[in-house]
Amino acid sequence: MKRETVFTLAAFALIALLSDNAMAKDLTSAAKSYTATVAQIAQGLSVTGIIAGGLIMQIPGAGGFGKKTLSSGLLGALCSFGAPAIQAFLQTIF
């Protein structure tokens, strides 16, 4: 066997022996916290996009850009607010 392969297998074995369930629980809670933070940021930005789109539409000559910004905000709101509800709905079914 190649020397690199032996070192790789030894490293994997050492990691498997030293890791335990506590680390997995910490990673799970960190992932949930990260997901919640990203969802809150997305929800805040989608509402900001809706408001900004509405304001930009009022500026003469910027109606097209305002409509695009407003529709982007609405799409972001649909995704950020609707996705958790759809996920919870599917979890109840399956």
TORSE-625917 format. One record per residue: x, y, z of N, C-alpha, C in turn. Coordinates in nm, 2 decimals. Example, Ala and Ser with C-alpha at 12.3 -4.5 7.8 and 13.67 -1.06 7.14 Angstrom:
2
> nc1, nc2, nc3, cac1, cac2, cac3, cc1, cc2, cc3
> 1.32, -0.57, 0.78, 1.23, -0.45, 0.78, 1.32, -0.33, 0.78 .
> 1.28, -0.22, 0.71, 1.37, -0.11, 0.71, 1.29, 0.00, 0.79 .
//
This chain:
94
> nc1, nc2, nc3, cac1, cac2, cac3, cc1, cc2, cc3
> 0.08, -0.12, 0.00, 0.00, 0.00, 0.00, 0.09, 0.12, 0.00 .
> 0.04, 0.23, -0.06, 0.11, 0.35, -0.06, 0.11, 0.42, 0.07 .
> 0.22, 0.49, 0.10, 0.23, 0.55, 0.23, 0.12, 0.66, 0.25 .
> 0.08, 0.73, 0.15, -0.03, 0.83, 0.16, -0.16, 0.76, 0.20 .
> -0.18, 0.65, 0.14, -0.31, 0.57, 0.17, -0.31, 0.53, 0.32 .
> -0.20, 0.48, 0.37, -0.19, 0.44, 0.51, -0.21, 0.56, 0.60 .
> -0.15, 0.67, 0.57, -0.17, 0.79, 0.65, -0.32, 0.84, 0.65 .
> -0.38, 0.83, 0.53, -0.52, 0.87, 0.52, -0.61, 0.77, 0.60 .
> -0.59, 0.65, 0.59, -0.67, 0.55, 0.67, -0.65, 0.57, 0.82 .
> -0.52, 0.59, 0.86, -0.49, 0.62, 1.00, -0.56, 0.74, 1.05 .
> -0.57, 0.85, 0.97, -0.63, 0.97, 1.01, -0.78, 0.95, 1.02 .
> -0.85, 0.88, 0.93, -0.99, 0.85, 0.94, -1.02, 0.77, 1.06 .
> -0.93, 0.67, 1.09, -0.96, 0.58, 1.21, -0.94, 0.67, 1.34 .
> -0.85, 0.76, 1.34, -0.83, 0.84, 1.46, -0.95, 0.93, 1.48 .
> -1.00, 0.99, 1.37, -1.11, 1.08, 1.38, -1.24, 1.00, 1.42 .
> -1.25, 0.88, 1.37, -1.37, 0.80, 1.41, -1.36, 0.76, 1.56 .
> -1.24, 0.74, 1.61, -1.23, 0.70, 1.75, -1.25, 0.82, 1.84 .
> -1.20, 0.94, 1.80, -1.21, 1.06, 1.89, -1.34, 1.13, 1.88 .
> -1.41, 1.12, 1.78, -1.54, 1.19, 1.76, -1.65, 1.11, 1.85 .
> -1.74, 1.19, 1.89, -1.85, 1.12, 1.97, -1.98, 1.19, 1.94 .
> -2.09, 1.16, 2.00, -2.22, 1.21, 1.97, -2.24, 1.36, 2.02 .
> -2.16, 1.40, 2.12, -2.17, 1.54, 2.16, -2.13, 1.63, 2.05 .
> -2.03, 1.60, 1.97, -1.99, 1.68, 1.86, -2.10, 1.69, 1.76 .
> -2.16, 1.58, 1.73, -2.27, 1.58, 1.64, -2.39, 1.66, 1.68 .
> -2.42, 1.66, 1.81, -2.53, 1.74, 1.87, -2.49, 1.89, 1.85 .
> -2.37, 1.92, 1.88, -2.32, 2.06, 1.86, -2.34, 2.11, 1.72 .
> -2.30, 2.02, 1.63, -2.31, 2.05, 1.48, -2.46, 2.07, 1.44 .
> -2.54, 1.99, 1.50, -2.68, 1.99, 1.47, -2.74, 2.13, 1.52 .
> -2.71, 2.16, 1.64, -2.76, 2.29, 1.69, -2.70, 2.41, 1.62 .
> -2.58, 2.40, 1.58, -2.52, 2.51, 1.50, -2.58, 2.52, 1.36 .
> -2.61, 2.41, 1.30, -2.68, 2.41, 1.17, -2.82, 2.47, 1.18 .
> -2.89, 2.44, 1.29, -3.03, 2.49, 1.31, -3.02, 2.64, 1.33 .
> -2.92, 2.68, 1.41, -2.91, 2.83, 1.44, -2.88, 2.90, 1.31 .
> -2.79, 2.85, 1.23, -2.75, 2.91, 1.11, -2.87, 2.92, 1.01 .
> -2.95, 2.81, 1.01, -3.06, 2.81, 0.92, -3.17, 2.92, 0.96 .
> -3.19, 2.93, 1.09, -3.28, 3.03, 1.15, -3.23, 3.17, 1.12 .
> -3.10, 3.19, 1.13, -3.05, 3.32, 1.11, -3.06, 3.36, 0.96 .
> -3.03, 3.27, 0.87, -3.05, 3.30, 0.73, -3.19, 3.32, 0.69 .
> -3.28, 3.25, 0.75, -3.43, 3.27, 0.72, -3.47, 3.41, 0.77 .
> -3.42, 3.45, 0.89, -3.46, 3.58, 0.93, -3.41, 3.69, 0.84 .
> -3.28, 3.68, 0.80, -3.23, 3.78, 0.71, -3.30, 3.78, 0.58 .
> -3.34, 3.66, 0.52, -3.41, 3.66, 0.40, -3.55, 3.72, 0.41 .
> -3.62, 3.70, 0.52, -3.75, 3.76, 0.55, -3.74, 3.91, 0.56 .
> -3.64, 3.96, 0.63, -3.62, 4.10, 0.64, -3.59, 4.17, 0.51 .
> -3.50, 4.10, 0.43, -3.47, 4.16, 0.30, -3.58, 4.15, 0.20 .
> -3.67, 4.05, 0.21, -3.78, 4.05, 0.11, -3.88, 4.16, 0.14 .
> -3.90, 4.18, 0.27, -3.99, 4.29, 0.30, -3.93, 4.43, 0.26 .
> -3.80, 4.44, 0.28, -3.73, 4.56, 0.23, -3.74, 4.58, 0.08 .
> -3.73, 4.47, 0.01, -3.75, 4.47, -0.14, -3.88, 4.51, -0.18 .
> -3.99, 4.47, -0.11, -4.12, 4.51, -0.15, -4.14, 4.66, -0.12 .
> -4.09, 4.71, -0.01, -4.11, 4.85, 0.02, -4.03, 4.93, -0.08 .
> -3.90, 4.89, -0.10, -3.82, 4.97, -0.20, -3.88, 4.97, -0.34 .
> -3.93, 4.86, -0.38, -4.00, 4.85, -0.51, -4.11, 4.94, -0.52 .
> -4.20, 4.95, -0.42, -4.31, 5.04, -0.42, -4.27, 5.19, -0.42 .
> -4.16, 5.22, -0.35, -4.11, 5.36, -0.35, -4.05, 5.39, -0.48 .
> -3.97, 5.30, -0.54, -3.91, 5.33, -0.67, -4.01, 5.35, -0.78 .
> -4.12, 5.27, -0.77, -4.23, 5.29, -0.88, -4.28, 5.43, -0.88 .
> -4.28, 5.50, -0.77, -4.33, 5.64, -0.76, -4.24, 5.74, -0.83 .
> -4.12, 5.70, -0.85, -4.02, 5.80, -0.92, -4.05, 5.80, -1.07 .
> -4.07, 5.91, -1.12, -4.09, 5.92, -1.27, -3.97, 5.86, -1.35 .
> -4.00, 5.78, -1.44, -3.90, 5.72, -1.53, -3.84, 5.59, -1.47 .
> -3.87, 5.56, -1.35, -3.81, 5.44, -1.28, -3.91, 5.33, -1.26 .
> -4.02, 5.34, -1.33, -4.13, 5.24, -1.30, -4.09, 5.10, -1.33 .
> -4.02, 5.08, -1.44, -3.98, 4.94, -1.48, -3.89, 4.88, -1.38 .
> -3.79, 4.96, -1.33, -3.70, 4.91, -1.23, -3.77, 4.88, -1.10 .
> -3.87, 4.97, -1.07, -3.95, 4.95, -0.95, -4.03, 4.83, -0.95 .
> -4.09, 4.80, -1.07, -4.17, 4.68, -1.08, -4.08, 4.55, -1.06 .
> -3.96, 4.56, -1.12, -3.87, 4.44, -1.11, -3.83, 4.42, -0.96 .
> -3.80, 4.53, -0.89, -3.76, 4.52, -0.75, -3.88, 4.47, -0.67 .
> -4.00, 4.52, -0.70, -4.12, 4.48, -0.62, -4.14, 4.33, -0.65 .
> -4.13, 4.29, -0.77, -4.16, 4.14, -0.80, -4.05, 4.06, -0.74 .
> -3.93, 4.11, -0.73, -3.82, 4.03, -0.67, -3.85, 4.02, -0.52 .
> -3.89, 4.13, -0.46, -3.93, 4.12, -0.32, -4.04, 4.03, -0.29 .
> -4.14, 4.03, -0.38, -4.25, 3.93, -0.36, -4.21, 3.79, -0.37 .
> -4.12, 3.76, -0.47, -4.07, 3.63, -0.49, -3.99, 3.59, -0.37 .
> -3.91, 3.68, -0.31, -3.83, 3.65, -0.19, -3.92, 3.62, -0.07 .
> -4.02, 3.70, -0.06, -4.12, 3.68, 0.05, -4.19, 3.54, 0.04 .
> -4.23, 3.51, -0.08, -4.29, 3.38, -0.11, -4.20, 3.27, -0.07 .
> -4.07, 3.28, -0.11, -3.98, 3.17, -0.07, -3.94, 3.17, 0.08 .
> -3.91, 3.28, 0.13, -3.87, 3.28, 0.27, -3.98, 3.26, 0.37 .
> -4.10, 3.31, 0.34, -4.21, 3.28, 0.44, -4.28, 3.15, 0.41 .
> -4.29, 3.12, 0.28, -4.37, 3.00, 0.24, -4.30, 2.87, 0.25 .
> -4.17, 2.87, 0.24, -4.09, 2.75, 0.24, -4.10, 2.68, 0.38 .
> -4.09, 2.74, 0.49, -4.10, 2.67, 0.62, -4.24, 2.62, 0.64 .
> -4.34, 2.69, 0.59, -4.48, 2.64, 0.60, -4.50, 2.51, 0.51 .
> -4.45, 2.52, 0.39, -4.46, 2.40, 0.30, -4.38, 2.28, 0.36 .
> -4.26, 2.31, 0.42, -4.19, 2.20, 0.48, -4.26, 2.14, 0.60 .
> -4.32, 2.22, 0.68, -4.40, 2.17, 0.80, -4.52, 2.09, 0.75 .
> -4.58, 2.13, 0.64, -4.70, 2.06, 0.59, -4.65, 1.92, 0.53 .
> -4.54, 1.92, 0.46, -4.49, 1.79, 0.41, -4.45, 1.70, 0.52 .
> -4.40, 1.75, 0.63, -4.36, 1.67, 0.74, -4.48, 1.60, 0.81 .
> -4.59, 1.68, 0.81, -4.71, 1.62, 0.87, -4.77, 1.51, 0.78 .
> -4.75, 1.52, 0.65, -4.80, 1.42, 0.56, -4.71, 1.29, 0.56 .
> -4.58, 1.31, 0.56, -4.49, 1.20, 0.55, -4.43, 1.17, 0.69 .
//
